[in-house]
Amino acid sequence: MRKSIGLLILCAILISADDSKKSSKSKNVPEKDDFDTNLYKSFYTEDNRKLSIYNNFLKPTSLYLLKRYLFTIGQWEVTLNDYNNGSDFKEDSPDHVLWKIFPDPEFIGKTKIGQKIIRAVRHFKGDQQGNDYQIYHVAAKLIARSEIPKSSQDAPMGNGDVSAILYLIGKWKKNDYGDILFYDNNKEIIGAVHPLIFRMIMFDSSIEHQYKTPSVDHEGPVITLQVKLTQSKEKVNNAIEQWKARSQLRSQAREKTLNQVAPIQAGQVIDVDKHITRTYTAPNGKKMYVLDNLYTAEELKNLRKLIEYKRYDHDGNFDEGSDGVSWAASFSLQDFVDSNLWNVHQQVVRHVGSRTTYFPYDVSCNMIRCNDKTRVHDDCSQVADQWTMVTYLNPNWTAQMGGETAYFEKNIDDNFYITEVRPRYGRSVIFQSTLYHSARPPANDFDGLRYTFSVKMAEDEAQARVNRLTEDFSIYAGNIDLRDSVTRIGRMMGTEKGEKMVLRMLLGEDAPQVDDEGEGKTRGKGQYQDEEEEDQSPAQKDQSVEDEAEEEELEYMLDDYRNPHRKLVEVTNKDGVKKRAKLIKTIDKHRDNGKIMAKLQNSLEENMHNSYAKVSAQIAPYL
């Protein structure tokens, strides 16, 4: 989410500019059904059960807003039993798709999109047989190349239920794979459907089907929305009650704090040396330490359960400086500081570091699967004195499962390994954040998730608060600009200009590569040549001139690192512009006042979380 925030803001600017040129005479023309034209092809099983493909089922604006709604509510769930995450309370998904979102079926049924799906059932079944269908189950599914989907049925044969699958994708090529196969009773394929933007598949729910993964060289996932419909009012009512109970359970679990998981133990003193099992020093003098058994079994167990219900954001937009981790969940900074987990981290970092003032600014849980493409990176500016501490949270982990963390001297291709650390349950590694490293994916035969709890610590509270404020504002800014974008797109729904503009956005034609601050970024050969040349000292240059240049560069980097807030991500929303200016001014004035900075950071963090709900509420009426 943090890495792709620039794209959201870019879209907002694009929409704002186009909207300002839009004629006041443009009319939002209501969409009319034309299912006969939409119908592309139908298949039948030997016993006459039907499967139909409808193309151009949704308009670009409808698809864009539906995607934004689903991804903003952001309740991706791990739906498979995973003996490595310590949980034993999950039901295994029959289709073996790991990541899903379960929107409110009652709400989706009342939306324009839901109503259109219901009307499509009448076309699919025939006017008489297609009456009285209602939506009882909705699930967004994310199928990445690392998945191992299984064939499944949505309902038993003979009850007349109907399923629909909508593709929530952009541009998709013929060699990207990701098909859905549909089977007859004899396991022969009756139809194979390729992903296509705006495509909808409707079929008898008893037809067995299987998702296929994207190709190995396609980094992005296939994302679909699966909707199940029935004529049984009892099934609808039961499903809605089950959804409410599930939603309440998740809400209650999310309210649990780290302090409840690991209450502060007053007076606890840790003999850090006793827990250090390995020490490594890089040729450049940077250090890392491996520690075992820092936490109690109860703390680890409770932490694992807590991370089950965190808000996980999926990010498939990676630049060369990113870590390549697709799934991450952030924790409240104050929540962490008020827990015994910080007490442990603080004693460790004070023992290995050169200061007593280190303070956390980034607390998260990362998840990695076997075919993820992680990258070598550092966690901060090379002029910083920061430490990162990572704790492995997978019970039953063996060496054959892989998932090591690799550490390097430099960020170049011809690299020198400092070491690799294998995961062990409860093991922690603390290292200087300027060390280049990469979390390796698990082995290919490991059908689970590699969990780590990661904490990044700055030199002091002032720097930590500024770092966190800068990161949180980027998300907040993206969300408030997105709200404005939603309003503009909503007004343009059905207009030729609006639909064409959003189509370009969905296909990525107006989305150049952007960096973390939303600025255009060109990936050219020269860029990487320059990076490599920074480590070289050409003999023909005058040494004094070179030293002076290096000193100026160091001063610039130090100032840039100390004051990231002065380059806060730009925002187009008027209130956001004012908030940005006020935030910069307040930080400049009070950055060394711990109480004021804590209050400011906690307030922005709350606003950031509330902005998700406001975005989804803004989108809902247009669906």
C-alpha positions in Angstrom: 0.0 0.0 0.0 2.7 2.5 1.0 4.6 1.8 -2.3 1.6 2.3 -4.6 0.3 5.4 -3.0 1.8 7.6 -5.6 -0.3 5.9 -8.3 -3.5 6.7 -6.4 -2.5 10.4 -6.3 -1.5 10.4 -9.9 -4.9 9.0 -10.8 -6.5 11.8 -8.7 -4.6 14.5 -10.5 -5.5 13.0 -13.9 -9.2 12.8 -13.0 -9.1 16.3 -11.6 -7.6 17.7 -14.7 -10.0 15.9 -17.0 -13.0 16.8 -14.8 -12.1 20.5 -15.0 -12.4 20.3 -18.8 -15.6 18.4 -18.8 -18.5 20.1 -20.4 -21.3 21.0 -18.0 -23.7 19.6 -20.7 -22.3 16.0 -20.2 -25.0 13.7 -19.1 -24.8 10.6 -16.9 -26.7 8.2 -19.1 -28.2 5.3 -17.2 -26.8 2.0 -18.3 -29.2 -0.4 -20.1 -28.9 -4.1 -20.1 -28.0 -5.8 -23.4 -27.2 -9.3 -22.3 -27.8 -10.7 -25.9 -24.9 -8.6 -27.1 -22.8 -9.3 -24.0 -23.2 -13.1 -24.4 -20.0 -14.4 -26.0 -20.3 -18.2 -25.7 -22.1 -20.9 -23.8 -21.1 -24.5 -22.8 -23.1 -27.4 -21.5 -22.3 -30.5 -19.5 -23.6 -33.9 -20.7 -26.6 -33.5 -18.3 -27.3 -30.0 -19.7 -26.0 -27.8 -17.0 -25.0 -24.5 -18.4 -22.0 -22.2 -18.4 -22.1 -18.8 -20.2 -19.5 -16.1 -20.8 -20.6 -12.4 -20.9 -18.1 -9.8 -22.2 -18.2 -6.1 -21.5 -20.5 -6.9 -18.5 -19.4 -3.8 -16.5 -18.5 -0.3 -17.6 -15.0 0.9 -16.8 -16.2 3.3 -14.1 -18.2 0.5 -12.4 -15.2 -1.8 -12.5 -12.9 0.8 -11.2 -15.1 1.8 -8.3 -15.8 -1.9 -7.4 -12.1 -2.6 -7.2 -11.4 0.5 -5.1 -14.2 -0.4 -2.7 -13.0 -4.0 -2.2 -9.4 -3.1 -1.8 -10.2 -0.1 0.5 -12.2 -2.2 3.0 -9.1 -4.3 2.9 -10.1 -7.3 4.9 -8.1 -9.9 3.1 -8.3 -13.1 5.0 -6.0 -16.2 5.0 -8.6 -18.9 4.5 -6.5 -22.1 4.5 -5.5 -24.2 7.5 -1.8 -23.6 8.0 -0.1 -25.6 10.6 2.8 -23.2 10.5 0.9 -20.2 11.7 -0.2 -21.8 15.0 -3.9 -21.5 14.3 -6.4 -24.3 14.5 -9.7 -22.5 14.1 -10.0 -22.1 10.4 -12.1 -23.9 7.8 -10.2 -25.1 4.8 -11.4 -23.4 1.5 -12.6 -26.0 -0.9 -11.0 -24.2 -3.8 -7.7 -23.9 -1.9 -7.4 -20.2 -2.7 -5.5 -18.6 0.1 -6.4 -14.9 0.1 -10.1 -13.7 0.0 -12.2 -10.8 1.0 -15.8 -11.5 2.1 -18.0 -8.4 1.4 -21.4 -8.1 2.9 -23.7 -10.1 0.6 -26.7 -8.1 1.6 -25.0 -4.9 0.6 -23.7 -6.2 -2.7 -27.2 -7.5 -3.5 -28.6 -4.0 -3.2 -25.9 -2.3 -5.4 -26.4 -1.5 -9.1 -23.8 -4.2 -9.9 -25.5 -6.8 -7.7 -28.9 -6.0 -9.2 -27.4 -6.3 -12.7 -26.0 -9.8 -11.8 -29.5 -10.8 -10.6 -31.0 -9.6 -13.8 -28.4 -11.5 -15.8 -29.6 -14.7 -14.0 -33.0 -14.2 -15.8 -31.2 -14.0 -19.1 -29.0 -17.0 -18.2 -31.8 -19.2 -16.9 -34.7 -17.8 -18.9 -37.3 -15.3 -17.7 -39.5 -17.7 -15.8 -36.8 -20.0 -14.3 -34.6 -17.0 -13.4 -37.0 -15.2 -11.1 -36.5 -14.7 -7.4 -32.8 -15.2 -7.2 -30.9 -13.4 -4.5 -27.2 -13.1 -3.6 -26.2 -15.0 -0.5 -22.4 -15.2 -0.8 -19.7 -12.9 -2.2 -15.9 -13.4 -2.2 -13.1 -11.5 -3.8 -10.3 -14.0 -4.6 -6.6 -13.3 -5.3 -4.8 -16.1 -7.2 -1.1 -15.5 -7.4 1.4 -17.6 -9.2 2.4 -19.3 -5.9 -1.1 -20.7 -5.3 -2.1 -24.3 -5.7 -5.9 -24.1 -6.4 -8.1 -27.2 -6.3 -11.2 -28.0 -8.2 -14.5 -27.4 -6.3 -18.2 -26.9 -6.6 -20.2 -24.0 -5.2 -23.3 -26.0 -4.4 -24.7 -29.6 -4.7 -26.2 -30.7 -7.9 -30.0 -30.2 -8.3 -30.7 -27.2 -6.2 -30.7 -24.7 -9.0 -28.1 -22.3 -7.5 -26.2 -20.0 -9.9 -22.6 -18.6 -9.6 -21.1 -15.6 -11.3 -17.4 -14.7 -11.5 -16.3 -11.2 -12.5 -12.7 -10.4 -13.4 -11.2 -7.5 -11.4 -8.1 -7.1 -13.6 -6.6 -4.7 -16.0 -4.7 -5.6 -19.2 -4.2 -9.4 -19.4 -2.2 -11.1 -22.2 -2.6 -14.5 -23.9 0.6 -15.8 -22.3 -0.3 -14.7 -18.8 -2.4 -17.8 -18.2 -4.8 -17.6 -15.2 -7.6 -19.5 -16.9 -10.6 -21.1 -15.1 -11.4 -24.7 -16.2 -14.9 -26.1 -15.9 -15.4 -29.9 -15.8 -18.1 -32.4 -16.6 -19.0 -35.3 -14.3 -16.4 -37.4 -16.0 -13.7 -34.8 -15.3 -13.4 -33.8 -18.9 -13.1 -30.1 -19.6 -16.3 -28.6 -21.0 -14.9 -25.0 -21.2 -11.8 -23.0 -20.4 -12.2 -19.3 -19.8 -9.3 -16.8 -20.1 -9.2 -13.7 -18.0 -10.4 -10.6 -19.7 -11.2 -7.1 -18.3 -15.0 -6.6 -17.9 -15.7 -10.3 -18.4 -18.3 -12.2 -16.4 -18.8 -15.9 -16.2 -22.2 -17.3 -15.1 -22.7 -21.0 -14.4 -24.7 -23.7 -12.6 -23.2 -23.7 -9.1 -22.8 -27.5 -9.2 -20.4 -27.4 -12.1 -16.9 -28.3 -10.9 -14.3 -25.7 -11.7 -10.7 -24.8 -11.0 -8.7 -21.6 -11.0 -5.4 -21.8 -12.7 -2.5 -19.6 -11.6 -0.8 -16.8 -13.7 2.3 -17.7 -15.6 5.6 -17.8 -13.8 6.9 -14.6 -15.4 3.7 -12.7 -14.6 4.1 -11.0 -11.2 0.6 -9.8 -10.8 -2.3 -12.0 -9.5 -5.6 -12.8 -11.0 -8.3 -11.1 -8.9 -12.0 -12.1 -9.3 -15.3 -11.5 -7.5 -17.3 -14.6 -7.1 -21.0 -14.2 -6.4 -23.4 -17.1 -5.4 -27.1 -16.8 -5.9 -30.1 -18.9 -4.8 -33.9 -19.0 -4.8 -33.9 -20.3 -1.2 -34.9 -17.5 1.2 -33.8 -19.7 4.1 -30.3 -20.1 2.6 -30.0 -16.3 2.0 -31.1 -15.5 5.6 -28.7 -18.1 7.1 -25.8 -16.8 5.0 -26.4 -13.2 6.0 -26.5 -14.2 9.7 -23.3 -16.2 9.3 -21.6 -13.2 7.6 -22.6 -10.9 10.4 -21.3 -13.3 13.0 -18.0 -13.7 11.1 -17.6 -10.0 10.7 -18.3 -9.4 14.4 -15.7 -12.0 15.4 -13.1 -10.3 13.2 -13.9 -6.8 14.5 -13.6 -8.0 18.1 -10.3 -9.7 17.3 -8.9 -6.5 15.7 -9.7 -4.5 18.8 -7.2 -6.7 20.7 -4.0 -4.8 21.5 -0.4 -5.8 21.7 -0.5 -4.8 25.4 -3.2 -7.5 25.9 -1.1 -10.0 24.0 2.1 -9.1 25.9 1.4 -7.0 29.0 4.3 -4.9 30.4 6.3 -6.8 33.0 7.5 -4.1 35.4 11.1 -4.5 36.4 11.9 -7.2 33.8 15.6 -7.3 33.1 16.9 -9.4 30.2 20.4 -10.8 30.1 20.8 -10.1 26.3 24.2 -11.8 26.1 22.5 -15.1 27.3 20.2 -15.0 24.3 22.8 -14.1 21.6 23.7 -17.3 19.8 25.6 -15.8 16.8 27.3 -12.5 16.0 28.4 -11.3 12.5 30.4 -8.3 11.4 30.5 -7.2 7.8 33.7 -6.0 6.2 32.4 -2.5 6.5 32.0 -2.9 10.3 28.2 -3.2 10.3 26.9 -5.7 12.8 24.1 -8.2 13.2 23.1 -10.6 16.0 21.0 -13.7 16.2 19.0 -14.2 19.4 16.9 -17.2 20.5 14.2 -17.6 23.2 13.6 -13.9 23.9 9.9 -14.4 24.3 7.7 -16.6 26.3 5.7 -19.4 24.6 2.5 -17.5 25.6 3.6 -14.2 24.0 4.4 -16.0 20.7 1.2 -17.9 20.7 -0.9 -14.8 21.3 1.0 -12.7 18.8 0.4 -15.3 16.1 -3.3 -15.2 16.8 -3.4 -11.4 16.7 -1.8 -11.2 13.3 -4.5 -13.4 11.9 -7.0 -10.5 12.0 -4.7 -7.6 11.0 -5.5 -5.4 8.0 -3.2 -6.9 5.3 -2.5 -4.8 2.2 -1.4 -6.4 -1.0 1.1 -4.5 -3.0 2.3 -5.8 -6.4 4.0 -2.5 -7.5 7.7 -2.9 -6.7 10.5 -0.5 -7.7 14.1 -1.5 -7.5 14.5 -0.2 -4.0 11.6 -2.1 -2.5 11.8 -5.3 -0.5 9.4 -7.1 -2.8 7.1 -8.3 0.0 3.5 -8.5 -1.3 1.7 -8.8 2.0 2.2 -6.6 5.1 0.2 -5.4 8.1 1.1 -2.4 10.2 0.7 -2.1 14.0 -0.1 1.0 15.9 3.1 2.6 17.2 1.7 3.6 20.5 0.1 0.1 21.0 3.6 -1.4 20.5 5.3 1.0 22.8 2.7 0.2 25.6 3.4 -3.5 25.4 6.1 -5.8 26.8 7.3 -6.4 23.2 8.9 -3.0 23.2 10.4 -3.6 26.6 12.2 -6.6 25.0 13.2 -4.8 21.8 14.4 -1.7 23.8 16.7 -3.7 26.0 18.2 -5.6 23.0 18.8 -2.5 20.9 20.4 -0.6 23.8 22.7 -3.6 24.3 23.9 -3.9 20.7 23.7 -0.3 19.7 25.6 2.9 20.6 22.6 4.8 22.1 20.0 4.6 24.8 17.5 6.6 22.9 16.5 4.3 20.1 12.7 4.4 19.4 10.4 2.4 17.0 8.7 3.9 14.0 7.7 0.9 11.9 6.1 -2.2 13.4 4.7 -4.7 11.0 4.0 -8.4 10.1 5.2 -9.6 6.7 4.0 -12.7 4.9 5.9 -14.4 2.1 5.0 -17.4 -0.1 7.1 -19.7 -2.1 7.0 -18.0 -5.5 7.2 -14.4 -4.2 10.0 -12.3 -5.7 11.7 -10.6 -2.8 14.5 -8.1 -3.4 17.8 -7.0 -1.8 17.3 -3.7 0.0 18.2 -1.6 3.0 15.7 -0.3 5.5 16.9 3.3 5.8 19.3 6.0 4.5 22.9 4.9 4.5 23.7 7.9 6.8 21.3 6.7 9.5 22.0 4.9 12.8 19.0 2.6 12.8 18.4 -1.0 13.8 15.9 -3.5 12.5 14.8 -6.5 14.6 13.0 -9.4 12.9 11.3 -12.3 14.8 10.3 -15.5 13.1 6.8 -16.7 14.0 6.4 -20.1 12.3 6.3 -23.2 14.5 7.4 -26.5 13.1 9.8 -24.8 10.7 12.6 -27.0 9.3 15.8 -26.1 7.4 14.3 -27.8 4.2 11.5 -25.2 4.2 14.0 -22.4 3.2 12.9 -18.9 4.0 16.3 -17.7 5.1 17.2 -14.0 5.5 20.3 -13.2 3.4 22.6 -10.4 4.3 25.0 -8.7 1.9 27.9 -6.2 2.0 26.7 -4.2 -1.0 23.6 -3.9 -3.2 25.3 -5.1 -6.4 25.0 -8.2 -8.6 28.5 -9.5 -7.9 27.9 -9.5 -4.1 29.5 -10.8 -1.0 27.3 -12.7 1.4 27.8 -11.8 5.0 25.6 -14.7 6.1 22.2 -16.2 5.8 20.0 -16.8 8.9 17.5 -19.7 8.9 14.1 -19.2 10.5 13.4 -20.9 13.9 10.3 -20.4 15.9 10.8 -17.4 18.2 14.2 -16.6 16.8 15.1 -12.9 16.4 17.7 -11.2 14.3 18.8 -7.6 15.1 20.9 -5.8 12.6 21.9 -2.3 11.5 19.2 -1.1 9.1 21.8 0.0 6.6 22.8 -3.6 6.0 21.5 -4.9 2.6 19.3 -7.9 3.1 16.6 -10.0 1.5 13.9 -12.3 3.0 14.1 -15.4 0.9 10.8 -17.1 -0.1 10.1 -20.6 1.3 10.9 -23.7 -0.7 8.7 -24.5 -3.7 7.0 -27.5 -2.0 6.0 -25.4 1.0 2.3 -24.6 0.8 2.2 -22.1 3.5 3.2 -18.6 4.6 6.5 -17.4 6.1 5.6 -15.0 9.0 7.9 -12.4 10.5 7.3 -9.7 13.0 9.5 -6.7 12.1 10.4 -3.6 14.1 12.5 -0.7 12.7 14.1 1.7 15.3 15.4 5.2 14.7 18.1 7.0 16.7 15.6 8.7 19.0 11.9 9.4 19.5 12.0 12.7 17.6 13.3 11.0 14.4 11.1 8.0 14.8 7.9 10.1 15.1 8.9 12.1 12.0 9.5 9.0 10.1 6.2 7.5 11.1 4.3 10.7 10.4 5.8 10.9 7.0 4.7 7.3 6.1 1.2 7.7 7.6 0.6 10.9 5.8 1.4 9.3 2.4 -1.5 6.8 3.0 -3.8 9.5 4.4 -3.1 11.7 1.4 -3.8 8.9 -1.0 -7.1 8.1 0.6 -8.4 11.7 0.8 -7.4 12.3 -2.8 -9.1 9.0 -3.7 -12.3 10.3 -2.1 -12.3 13.3 -4.5 -11.5 11.0 -7.4 -14.5 8.8 -6.5 -16.8 11.8 -6.5 -15.6 12.9 -9.9 -15.7 9.5 -11.4 -19.2 9.0 -10.0 -20.4 12.2 -11.8 -18.8 10.9 -15.1 -20.3 7.4 -14.9 -22.0 6.7 -18.3 -20.4 9.6 -20.1 -18.2 8.7 -23.1 -15.4 10.9 -21.9 -15.5 9.5 -18.4 -15.6 5.9 -19.5 -12.7 6.3 -21.9 -10.6 8.1 -19.3 -11.2 5.4 -16.6 -10.5 2.6 -19.2 -7.1 4.1 -19.8 -6.5 4.1 -16.1 -7.6 0.5 -15.7 -5.3 -0.6 -18.6 -2.4 1.4 -17.1 -1.9 3.6 -20.1 -1.7 6.7 -18.0 0.3 5.3 -15.1 4.1 5.7 -15.5 6.4 4.2 -12.9 6.3 6.3 -9.7 8.5 6.3 -6.7 7.4 6.3 -3.0 6.8 10.1 -3.1 4.6 9.9 -6.2 7.2 11.5 -8.5 7.9 10.1 -12.0 10.7 7.7 -12.2 12.5 6.4 -15.3 14.2 3.1 -15.1 17.1 3.5 -17.5 20.5 2.0 -17.9 22.1 5.3 -16.8 20.4 5.2 -13.5 22.0 1.9 -12.5 25.3 2.9 -13.9 25.3 6.0 -11.7 24.5 3.9 -8.6 27.3 1.5 -9.3 29.8 4.4 -9.9 29.1 5.8 -6.4 31.3 2.9 -5.0 34.1 3.7 -7.4 36.9 6.4 -6.9 38.3 7.3 -10.4 42.0 7.8 -10.0 42.1 10.7 -12.5 39.9 12.9 -10.2 41.6 15.3 -7.9 41.3 13.8 -4.4 40.5 17.1 -2.7 37.7 17.9 -5.1 36.3 14.4 -4.6 36.4 14.7 -0.8 34.6 18.1 -0.9 31.9 16.6 -3.2 31.5 13.6 -0.9 31.2 15.9 2.1 28.5 18.0 0.5 26.7 14.9 -0.6 26.8 13.5 3.0 25.5 16.8 4.4 22.6 16.7 1.9 21.8 13.1 2.7 21.9 13.8 6.4 19.5 16.7 6.0 17.3 14.7 3.8 17.2 11.9 6.3 16.6 14.1 9.3 13.7 15.9 7.6 11.7 13.6 5.5 8.5 15.6 6.3 9.8 18.4 4.1 9.2 16.2 1.2 5.8 14.9 2.2 3.8 13.4 -0.6 1.8 16.1 -2.5 -2.0 16.1 -2.2 -4.6 17.7 -4.4 -7.5 17.8 -1.9 -7.8 21.4 -0.5 -8.1 20.3 3.1 -5.2 17.9 2.5 -3.0 20.7 1.2 -3.7 22.7 4.4 -3.1 19.7 6.6 0.2 19.0 4.8 1.4 22.5 5.3 0.4 22.6 8.9 2.0 19.2 9.6 5.4 20.4 8.1 5.2 23.6 10.2 4.3 21.7 13.4 7.1 19.2 13.0 9.7 21.9 12.3 8.6 23.7 15.5 8.1 20.8 17.9 10.1 17.8 16.6 12.1 17.6 19.8 9.0 17.7 22.1 8.1 14.1 22.7 4.6 14.7 24.1 3.5 17.0 21.2 5.0 14.7 18.6 3.4 11.6 20.1 0.0 13.4 20.2 0.4 14.5 16.6 1.5 11.1 15.4 -1.3 9.3 17.2 -3.8 11.7 15.8 -2.7 11.3 12.2 -2.6 7.5 12.7 -6.2 7.6 13.7 -7.1 9.9 10.8 -5.3 7.5 8.5 -7.3 4.5 9.7 -10.6 6.4 9.6 -9.8 7.5 6.0 -10.3 3.9 4.8 -13.8 3.8 6.1 -14.6 7.2 4.6 -13.3 6.1 1.2 -15.5 2.9 1.2 -18.5 5.0 2.4 -17.8 7.5 -0.5 -17.7 4.7 -3.1 -20.8 2.7 -1.8 -23.6 4.9 -3.3 -22.0 4.7 -6.8 -21.9 0.9 -6.8 
